[in-house]
């Protein structure tokens, strides 16, 4: 009769461990190091900037869409345009510095952006022209509470949450002006019957980015409405 050497015993991975490994491999890649983007910026709407061709979504907030209207006093007012004007007034003639925090479902950079010491997300929320998104960060919740208490901007009347407005008005946005439209890279056209449920599928198929008019292009995948769906993050 021989005894087993405990030092030579092997352990088989449990089903839970195997499932965890498979799940981790299925997760989409996330940036391990934040990328910085800086330079002059143009405003697309109250929470979106274009820095020399790179579309940046402000982190932690949601502003009304450009064509969205709200109500106060006796009638409607262009809250979406006012939010864009507020952001434009801050960045005009300035160098904007953005630190990437994430990439959204449309491939846009999500970043905390500053002009000098001004946090752009905080500035728009402070004016009552955007709401905080606590599911991403609690940083701007106090700013929203102060604006609500002072009845500034959106809080001076009634408005539809920007996310609800987008859901009720799914038409694609108009193309936004780009600071620099360089030559488009050569991209192999997708098959004529191409259909991708999301950008992840388009990237996996090697079809992204997809330009307006090409098979597989859908406005739902063109988050900034510039005619290029599933464009990748391009660090400077």
Secondary structure, 3 states (H helix, E strand, C coil): CCCCCHHHCCCCCCHHHHHHHHHHHHCCCCCCCCCEEEECCEEEECCEEEECCEEEEECCEEECCCCCCEEECCEEECHHHHHHHHHHHHHCCCCEEEEEEEECCCCCEEEEEEECCEEHHHHHHHCCCEEECCCCCCCCHHHHHHHHHCCCHHHHCECCCHHHHHHHCCCCCCCCCCCCCCCCCCCCCCCCCCCCCCHHHHHHCCCCCEECCCCCCCHHHCCCCCCEECCCCCCC
